[in-house]
Amino acid sequence: MTRIEEQIRAEIVEAGRRLYARAYIASNDGNITARLDDRRLVATPKSVSKGFMTPDMMVIVDYDGHKLAGERDASTELPMHLEIYRNRPDVNAVVHAHPPIATGFAVAGIPLTRAVLAEVITTLGSIPIVEYGTPSTSELPDAVRKYIRAHDGLLLANHGAVTCGSDVMAAYYKMETIEHFARISLVARLLGREHLISREEVERLQGLRGMYGSPAPAPLCADPAEAGGDPVACQVLEAPASPDGRLVPDRSFVQTSGGGEIRLTYGELSALIADAVNTLKES
């Protein structure tokens, strides 16, 4: 066993211990993988608590999911990890867990896309929800494929979260960030308001990502043609366009009876509604 492999196995054991200690996983939940070289991955074993693993428990697999070494079998959710590696040659590790607050957002169908924390913008950007796919089937990898090219962290509908990074601990720390973001977002919503960072500041923060060792993100909303023809590959951050912090869309529209659209600014639409209300009051 090479020194690099020993280090990767040790990092996976440590990440699993932290996931379990923070209650991001329970029982035998969760899975972690890391690139060993251009032919092999190191993967956590199934049916083992990730909080109590030892380095010798790891499984070596190829990029088609075939086991090459190890006494145990790899997680049945390995296909999701493999799909991420296929689409992200820059990624060297993947962590999947079920952090309670973030998973609550995933169950409620609420993405973590609001621009409220500078630290999240500079490390993860937006965290969308991947459509539900039955675990351990091809449905989940297929759903993840649509988003992973532009995102390092994803919520999995009715399931959990997955993160990726340059190494095991980088991927793990992004899982910490997602759960931390979810907790703060929940508290802010319970208090009745989230004050959003302006769009201009969001763009400025994204420009600073290189200082924090994060790759440049996808645009706030990429042209589908530039995103490989896939509109959901863009990174959408909800940021206000008005100085008072409200989230204001650039354009809205009213559909006519003939099927066409009349495009209006937010102010124009508000004025029309106000006029209609006044007319009703006078009649």
N, C-alpha and C positions, 0 to 999 in steps of 0.2 A: 504494500500500500504506500502510495506516495505521500509526501508531507502535505501537498495541496488537498488530497482526498481526506486526510486526517483532519485538516482544518475545517473543511466543509462539513464533515460529519459532526464535528464538535459544535459548529455554529448552528446546525439544524437542531441538535439536542438542546442548546441554550435557547433558541427561539421557541421551541416547543414548550420548554419549562416556563418561559415568560408568558406565553399564550395561556397556559393552564393556570398559572398563578394569578393572572389578571382576569380570569373567568371569561376569556374570549372563546374558550372551548370547554366542553364538558364531556365526561366519559371518554370515548375513543374518537371524538370529533376532530375535524381539521386535518390538514395535510400540508407538507412542505416539500419542495423540490429545489434542486440547484444544478446548474451545468457543471459537469466534471471536465469535459472536453468536447470536441466537435462530434463525438460519437455517443457519449454516455451522460446520463443524469444520475444524481443521487436522490432517492425518494424515501419518504417516511413509510413505514409498514402499516398495513391495515390491522384493525382489531387490537391496537395498542394505544394506551393513553399517551398523548404527545407530551404530557408533563413528566413522564417517567421513562423516557427512552434512554437507551445507551447507544454509543456510536456503532457497535457491532450489529444493531438491529436494522440498519439502513439497507435499502435494496438498490442495486445498480440496474438501470434499464437503458435501452436505446431510445432513439427518438420516434420509434414506432410503438413504444410501450412494451417491448419484449424484455423479459427479465434476463439479465446477463449474470448476476451474482447476488447472493444473499439467501439466508435460510427462510425468510418470510416473503410474503407477496406485497407488492406496492398497493397503495390506495386505489379503490375502484374509481376515484375521481381523477386519476392520472390523465385521462384524455383531455380534460379542461386545461391542465398544465401544459400538455404537449401543444395544444392549439395556441396558447400564448407564446411559447417559444418559436413556433413556426411563423407567427406574425410579428414578433419583436426580437430581431437578432441582437438588439442592444441589451436585452434582459438576461440576467444570469440566475435569477431566483424568483420563485413564486410562493406566496403564502395564502392559504385559504383557511378562514376561521368563521366563527359565528359570534362576533362581539355583540352583546345584548342590545345596546341602544341603537347602534347602526343597523342591526338586523331588524329592530323594531321599525325603523324608517323603511327598510326594504319590504317588510310585511305590509306596512301601511301604504306602500306605493308612492312614497315621497322621496325624491332624489335629493342628494346633498349638493345642490348646484348654486346656492345663493352666495354671493360674494360678501361675506361678513368677517372673515379672518384673513389677515395678510399672510400669516404663516401657511395657511392651507393653499392660498393662491400660488405662492412661490414654490410649493412642494408637490401639490397634487392637482391644482386647478379645480375643475368640477368633478363630481363623483356621481355619474348617472346610474340608473337602475337597468340591469340586464333583464330582458323578458324571462319569465319562468321557464325552466327546463328541468325535466326529471333528472335528479342526481344520478350519476353513474351511467347515463345514456348519452347518445350523440347530441341530444337536444341542447344540453348546457354548453358544450364547446361551440356549437353553431351559434348560439345566442351571444356568447362572449366574443366571438370573432368580429362581430359588428362594431364593437366599441374599443377593443383593446389597443388598436393602432394609435389612438389619441389619448388614452387614459392609463395611468399607472394604478388606479384604484377604482373598483367597481362594486356596487351593491348588487347582489343576486336576489331577484324577486322571490320572496317567501323561502329564503335559504340562508343567506349570510353575506360575506364579502370576500373579495380576492384582491391581492395587491402584488405588484412585481417591482423588481429593482435590480441594481447593479450587483448586489450580493445578498446573502441571506438576511443579514441584519438590516440592510437598507429596505428590503421588502417588508420585514417585520415592523420596522419603525413607521412605515406608511400605514400599516394596519392600526398601530397606536394612534396615528394622526386622524384616521377616519373615525375611530371611536371617540376620541377627544372632541372632534368637530361635531359629531352627532350629539354628544352630551351638552355641549354649549348651545347648539341649535335648539335642542329640546327645551332647555331652560329659557332661552330667549322667547321662544314661541309661547311657553306657559306664562311668561311675563307680559305677553301681548304684542311684542314688536321686535323685529329684526331691522336694525339700521344698516342698510347696505352701503358698501364702499362704492364710490362713483366709478363709472365705466372708465374714465380717464385714469384714475388711480389703479384700477385693475390692469389696464394695459401697461402702466408703468411698472407695477409689481411683476408682471409676467416677463418684462424685459430684464428684470434683475435675477431671474431664475438661475442663470449661469453662475452668479456669485455664490449660490447655495448648492452648486453641484448638480442641479436638476437640468435635464435637457429642455430645449425650447418646446413649448406646448403647441398644440394645434391652435389655429386662430379661434377667436371667440365663437365664430360660426363660419366654418370653412365652406367654400363653394363645393357642392357635391361633386363637380367634375374634378376638383383638386383633391378630393377625399376618396378617389378611386371609384366615384359613382355612388358612394354610400353616404347619404345625408346624415346618418347617425354617427358617422366617424368624427364629426366636428365636436369641438369642445365648447359647450354652451354654459356660460356663467351669467346668472341673473344679476345684472348690475343696473342701478338707476341711471336714467338719462336726464333727470331734473335735479337741481341743486338742493331741494328739500329732502332728498333721500328716498322719495317714493319710486317704486318700480314702474316706469312709464314706457310702454311700447312705442317704437318709432311710428308704426302705422297700425291701424285697425281697418276692418272692412265690413261693408254691409252687402249681403247678397241680394240681388234683385230677383223679381219673380221670373225673369227670363233666364236666370242662371248665371248672369254676369256679376261682376264685382265693382263696387264703387269704393275706391280707397280713400280713407280719410286719416288725418292726423288725430292724435288723442284729443287735442283741444277742439278740433272741428266736430268730432263725434260727441264730446261732452256738451258742446253748444247746441247741437241738434236735439240731444236728449232733454236739455234744459228748456228749449223752446217748446218741445212736445208737451212737457209737464205743465208749463205755463198755459199752453193752449187748452189743455184738459181742465185746468183750474178755472179758466175764464168761461168755458162752455157750460 
